[in-house]
Amino acid sequence: MDRMLYVAMSGAKETLMAQASNANNLANVNTPGFMEDLNQFRSMPVFGPGYPTRVYALDERPNINFDKGSLQSTGNPLDLAVRGEGYFAVQAPDGLEAYTRRGDLKVDANGLVTNGEGLPLIGNGGPIALPSYERLEIAPDGTITLLPEGATPEALAIIDRIKMVNPPADSLIKGEDGLLRLKAGGEADADAFTELTAGALESSNVNVADALVNMIELSRKFEMQVKMMKTAQEMDTSSASIMRMG
């Protein structure tokens, strides 16, 4: 009886965790460059003295979906999308380098270039900062050229180059903050062959229909686990009643 109750209890708990992950995917459907989290269930034996007769359910994220989202033209020169494989390098809140495909950039009052999450974009020598400008162009290789404010057209100057990397997918891990990092730690080398498209954004790679179907399926699984717990309680009550009759 306790085995049935424990399996159902752990199954309901892990199903709620999977539902939270799926809800996070749905919440980021409109987040540029978002990469979907994948989930799977498996049973795990409870080891201890004696034979492992007890198991519990485990929800885990084996990896993320590395498929690319679709390109959406915006016409904004600060909206960037990586062509094919590769990532932008940004400075994470902990000060270390991390990677993302999100390229909705903006320039703050201090000239610092950040993405939609407010994370500084990294160039050749660290976070990129721009002086006041009248016109800005970003080449496919990430080179930033601008015309300083009040200058003549001949004063076009190269300011920096956006760092883009392309490490193997199996060497990356996604953190709870949604950023990618190298599993081994450290920083990835800049990749000269990775290119970007200016004036466009990459959409999230979450399939809304699949996520909604998954949400319904997880809800039914949770209801089934709760029903199993109620059944275990009823069977326990019936057993106790039979024992009292004896």
Secondary structure as UniProt FT lines:
FT   HELIX           2..27
FT   TURN            28..30
FT   TURN            32..33
FT   STRAND          40..45
FT   STRAND          55..60
FT   STRAND          71..73
FT   TURN            77..78
FT   STRAND          79..83
FT   STRAND          87..91
FT   TURN            93..94
FT   STRAND          97..100
FT   STRAND          106..107
FT   TURN            109..110
FT   STRAND          112..114
FT   TURN            116..117
FT   STRAND          120..123
FT   TURN            124..125
FT   STRAND          126..127
FT   STRAND          133..138
FT   TURN            140..141
FT   STRAND          143..148
FT   TURN            149..150
FT   HELIX           153..155
FT   STRAND          157..161
FT   STRAND          164..165
FT   HELIX           169..171
FT   STRAND          172..174
FT   TURN            176..177
FT   STRAND          180..182
FT   TURN            183..184
FT   TURN            192..193
FT   STRAND          195..198
FT   STRAND          200..202
FT   HELIX           208..245
//
